[in-house]
Amino acid sequence: SFMVSGLNIILIGFSSAAVAVLGIYYKLQSFIFMPIFGLAQGFRPIIGYNFGAKNKKRVMESFKTAIIISITIMIIGTIIFQVFPKQLLSLFDSNDEMVSIGIKALRTISLTFVVAAAGITISTTFQAFGKGIISLVISFTRQIIVLLPSAYVLSKTWGLNGIWYSFSISEIISAFICIPSLYFYLKSTFKSWDNIN
């Protein structure tokens, strides 16, 4: 809610149509993101149980399965947003200004849907490991810490389109944090398990 409110404050400086487009985007993206969140909730106890049992093989199998399914869903979502943005916007009785703004918005934001899938899956994986703080940092980076400041700065330099690129920037920066974090955490954890065995 804080993120959407902040973005709306920035967008209203351009037009009410831009605010409406953001609302439409979040309604549309929920159809793509909700299966990812559902999958995350489903695999979290599985990977958590195996992590607790120190079963390295099943931890990695669970994670790989989840990431492959998540990325597949996001690839489908990206294709839909890239190929059919006008048709998607027409579902909401959008006027010409909203369609013009919305086509650019949907195509730009969806460029990093696949990266978002990785971020959500890794964040959930850290929750399963009992590392809620790391998961929180990843989520905050994706949705607030980077997104809002970059949206504000880019709105001043690139205009309205810059705001849509801020979504991609936040996802990419989040990926640079969460992927190495998971890699080094698993490496050190698995090494400690091997030493015990």
N, C-alpha and C positions, 0 to 999 in steps of 0.2 A: 504493500500500500504506500509506503514511504517512497519507494522508487517510482511508482506510477505517478504519484502526486508531484514529485520533483520534475519528472519529464513533462507533465502537463503544464507546469509553470513555465518551463522553457519553451514548449511548443506554442502556448497561447500567444507568445510574442510574435509568432508568424501568422497564425490564423486559427479560427475555431475548427476549420476543416482538418488541420494537422492533428489537433487533439482527438477529433473523431476517428481519424485513421489509426492512431495509436490504440484506441479502444477496440477498433475492428481487428487490428493485428492480434491483440491479446485474446480475443475471442477465437480467432482462427487458429492461432498457435497452440491453444489448449488441446485441440484435437490431435496435434502431433506430439506435444509434450506429455500429456496425461498418460499415454501408454508407457512412456519412458519412466515416469514416476511410479506407475503401477508395477512395472517390472522391477524397479529398484526396491520397492517395498517387499516384493516377493523373494528376491534373491538375497536380501540383507540377512535374514535369519539363517539361510543355507550357508552363506560364506562365513557368517559369525560362528555357527556351530563347528564348522571345520577348522576355523582359525583357533577356536578354543581347544579343539582336539589336536592341534598342531599337525594337521594333515595338509602338508604343503601342496601335494598334487591336486587335491579336491578344491583347495582355496583358489589355485590358479585356473583350474577347469571352470569353476563357478564364475570367476571374474571374466575369463575369456568369452564364455557363453553369453554373459550379460552384455559385455561391450559389443560383441558382434551383432546381437539382436538390436541393441540400442542404435548403433550406427546404421543398420539396415533400415530401421524405421525412419531415422532422420534423413537418410538419402531419399527415401520415398517422399518425405515431407518437403525436402528441398526442391525436388523435381516438380511437385505440385505448385509450390509457391513461385518457382521460376517460370513455369509454362502457362499457368492459369491464373495469374494475379487479377486480371480484369474480371474474370468469371467469379472469383472468390469475393471480390469487392461488390459485385452486382447482387450478391445474396443479401446485402445490407442496404439496398436502395440508395447507393452512394451517388452523389451528384458528380458533375464533370470535374470539379476541382478536387474532390476527394479521390476520384479514380486516378487523376493525374499524379497526385501526391502518393496515393496508396500503391500504385504499381511499382514506383521506385522504392518505396519503403519495404514492401514485401520481398522484392527481389534482393535488396541489399542486406536486410536483416537475416534472411534465410541462407546466406552464403556460408555462415558458420554454424548452422544447425548441427552438423556432424561433430564439430568441436564441442558444442554444448552438450551433446550426448556423452562425450567422454568426461566432461566436467561433472555432470550429474551422477554418472556411474561411479566415478572415483570418489566423489564426496560421500555417496552412500556407502561405499566400501570402507571408508574411514570410520563411519558410524558403526558399521558391523564390527570393526576392530576395537571399538570402545574409545576411539579418538575423536570425540565430538568437537573439540576445539579446532582441530585441523579442518574438519568438515565445515564448521561454521565460517572459518576464514575463507575457504574456497567459495562458499555460497555468497558471502558478503562481497568478495572480490568480483564475482560474476555480476551481481545485481545492484550494488551500491557504490563500493569504494572506487571502482574504475568507471563504471557506466555514467553516473551522474556528472562527475567533473569533466569527463571527456565529452559528454553531450553538450555541456555548457560551453566549453572551449571551442569545440568544432562548430557549434551554432554561430559563434562569433566570426569564425574564419571561413567556413565553407557554407554557411547558411543552413537551411532546413535539411538538406541532404547529409550534411555532416552529422546530424543527430542520429540518423539511421546507421551510419558507419560506426558510431560509438558502441553499438551492440556487438559488432564484430571485434572491435578492439578489446572490449571487456572479456569476451569469450577467449580470445587468443592469449591475453595476459593471464587469465585464470588457468589456462592450459599449461602455460610455462611454469606456473606454481604447482599445480596439482600433479602433473605427470612425473616430474622429478621427485616430488615429495613421496608419492606412492612407490616409485622405483627404489629409492634409498631406504624407505621404511621397511619394505618387504625384504630387501637385500640384507639389512641388519637383523631383522627378525628371523629370517630363515637361517642365517648364519648361527644365531644363538641357539636355534632348535637343533642344528647339526652338531653343535658343540655338546649339547646335552646328551644327544644320542651317542 
